[in-house]
Amino acid sequence: MTNCSGYESRVPMWELVGIEGDRKLSTIGMEQMLVSLGHQACGALTLWNYPSWMRNLVAHDINGEDRPDPVDMATLEIYRDRERGVARYNEFRRNLMMIPISKWEDLTDDDEVIEALHEVYGEDVEKLDLQVGLQAEKKIKGFAISETAFFIFLLIASRRLEADRFFTSNFNSKTYTKKGLEWVNKTETLKDVIDRHFPEMTKKWMTCSSAFSVWDSMPTPANYIPLYLRPFHLIFIYLVLPISMVIWLSTILL
């Protein structure tokens, strides 16, 4: 963990879990925690990259007492999906009107992953769990997520905004206050939010353009082409958006 003076100290993640974790974080403070998080790259959404401390997590009850059995969160995610009847990977893609895979090589070019999938699922690609498939699937160039996950993002992002009363019927000064509404209308990125609360910290530690980048990375060069005229967004407007609309209409009509 990097503090605001530039010194580093290690704090095991399991020490930040539960009530004791809350106490430790309160002593560390929000500013130091943000600086520490900002100087670490996010973990890639890929197989064999699940945090090891979450594979043997000691859960707590409402009183802050340790529960007797540790929890393997990775296993639990697969188990819960099966228990709740979440569609397997291929069926999930069919429901989105996407082409299902017919062999493991359709999913990934990684020989090690293909070998592991053979070992777990054999030749039956229909058994592939959704979570495993999403992590194993080839990523879209320039993206941290796979094509299947991106489709879900496109569908859910717009619906989430449409269903949120704070973006629709309650988007007013009565709900937000006059100052709050001014903040909402002028805020564009997470960096703006952090800068508003910790201006000295962002001035000293954040050289990047986005708070989601590693903070000491170089800023993105200025791009004066309007967002809607950039190549990727043209693809989104003329190709991806119509596809997502077809999927949305089919769910209504069917």
N, C-alpha and C positions, 0 to 999 in steps of 0.2 A: 504494500500500500504506500503510495506516494503522498506525503503531506504537503501543505502549502509552502513549506520552507525548502522543499526539494529533497528531503531525506526520505529514505525508503525503509519500511519494516514489513515483515510478513505476518499476515493474519489468516490462519486457516479458515476456509469457508464454513466449516462445520461449527466454528465458534460464533458465527453470525446468524445462527438458526435459533428460532424460538424466543422465549422471554429473555434468556441470557444474551442472546444475539441482539435483541432490541436494546438492552442496557449497554452493550459494548458499542453499538452503532451510535447511541446517544452521546457517549463520551468521545467517540471519534469525530462526530459532527458532520453535517451535511456537506460543507465546503470541502473538507478533506476527502470525504467519500467520493464526491463528484470528480475531483482531480485524479484520484486513483483509478476510477472507472474510465475516465476519459483518456488515460494513457495506456489502456489495454485494448487490443483489438477484440471484437466480438468473436465468439466461437463459430466456426463454419457449420452450417446445417447439413451435416453429412454423417455417414455411418461411422461407428467407432470413435465418436467425438462427444459422447455423453459424459457430463462431469462425473468423475469417479466418486466424489463425495455424495452425490445424489443416488448412487447405486447402493449405498449403505446408510441411509438417512435415519437418524433417531428422531422419530416424530414425538410431539408433545401433546398432552391433553390440554383442556381449557384452563387448568390450574398451573400449567407450565411444568408439569412432571413428565419425566421420560416415559414413553410407552414401552412395554416389554419387548416388542419385536421391531427390529429395524425394517425400513421400507426400501425396496429397489424401485425407484420411480420409473426407470426405463421399462422394466418388466410390467409394472402396473399400468403404464400407458397402453401397452399392447393388450393386456388382459381386459382392461376396461372397454376398449374398442370392440373386442370380441363379445364381451358380456352385453354391451348395449346394441349389438347388431349393426355396427358401422360397416359399410360395404368394404370388401377387400379391394385392393388397388385397381384391378382390371374392371370390376363392376363399377367402382367409383368413377373411372374415366368414361365408361359407357354412359353413365347417368349424366355426365357433362357433355355428351356427344363428342367425346374425344376417342381417338383410335387406341384400342387396348394393345398390350404387348402380346406377342405369340411365342417369344423366346427371351431368355435373360439378356441376350445381346441387344435386344431392342431397348432395354432399360438403361444399360450402362456399357461403357467400353473398358471398365476396370476389371481385369482378369481376376484379381483377388476377391472382389465383390461377387463376381459371377460364380466363382468356386464356392464361396460361403452360401450363396443363395441355393446352389445345387445341393449342398450339404443339409440345409434346413428344410427346403421345400421340394427337393427332388426336381422332376421335370414339370410339375404342375404349377404353371404361372398363375393360375386362378386362385391359389392359396395364399399368394403374397399379401401380407398385411399392409394396410394403407400407410401407416407410419414408416414402415421399413421401405416401402416403395418410394415415398416422398424423399427420404434421405438418400436413397441409392440412385435416384433418377438424375440423368445428366442435367446440369444447370443451364439456363439460358445465358448466352454470352453477355457478360457485364452485370449479371444478376446473382444474388445470393440464394435465390429460390428456384425451384424447378418449374417446368411448364404447367404441371397439374396444380401446384400451389398458386401459381400466378393467376390461373383461371378463377380459382376460388377468391383470390384477392380482388379481382376485377368485379366479381359479382357481389361480394359482401361489402366492399368499401362504399359503393354508392348506396346500397340498401341501408347500411348502418347510419349514414348521414340522413337519409330520408326518414328513418324511423326515430331519430333522436330529437326529442322536443326542444332541446337546447340549441338546435340548429334550425328549427322551424317555428312552431307556435310560440315558444318562449325565447326567441332570439330578439330580445328587447332590453332596454335600460332598466325596466322594472325588475327583471330577473337578474341581470348582470351588474346593475348600477351603471351610472353614466361613465365612470372611470373604467369599470370592468369591460364595458362594451367597446370603449376606445382601445383598450388593450387587445381585445379579440380581433378587432378590425385592422390593427396595425401589426399584429404578430404574424410572421410568416413561417418561422422555423423554431425548432427546439432551442437553437442557439440564442434566439431572441428572448425566449423565456428565461433561460439561465442568466443571460446578460442583464436582464431587468432586476433579478434578485441578487446576483453576485457580480457586479460590473468590474470590480478590481480583480477578481479571480479570472474572468474571461479575458481581460486585457493582458494579464500576465501569462496565462497558461494555454489559451485557445488561439492558435494561429490558423487552424483549418477553417473551411467554409461551412462545414456541417458538424453539429454536435455528435453525429453518428460516426464520424471519421475519428481516427486516432488524433487526439487534440494537437499534437505537435507536428502533424503532417502539413505539407504545403497546401495553401488554399487553391481551390479550383479556379482556373483562369476565367476571367469575365467573358460571358457569352451574350452578345447584344442581339442575337437572333431571337425573336419572340418565341416563347415556349411552344405555341401551337404550330410553328413553322419548322421546328427541329425534326430531323429525320425520324427518330423513334416515335415522337408524338404523332407524326403523320401516319405511321404504320398503325399506331393505336387507334386513331380516329377512323381510318378507312378500312382496317382489316379486323383488328381485335374487338373493337367496340360493336360492330355489326354482329360478330359471332356471339358475343355475350348477350346481345339483345335477342338473338334467335333462341338461345338457351332459356332466357328469361320468359319469352313468349310461350315456348313449348311447355314450360312448367305450369303456366296459367291455363293454356288450352287443353292440356292433357289432364 
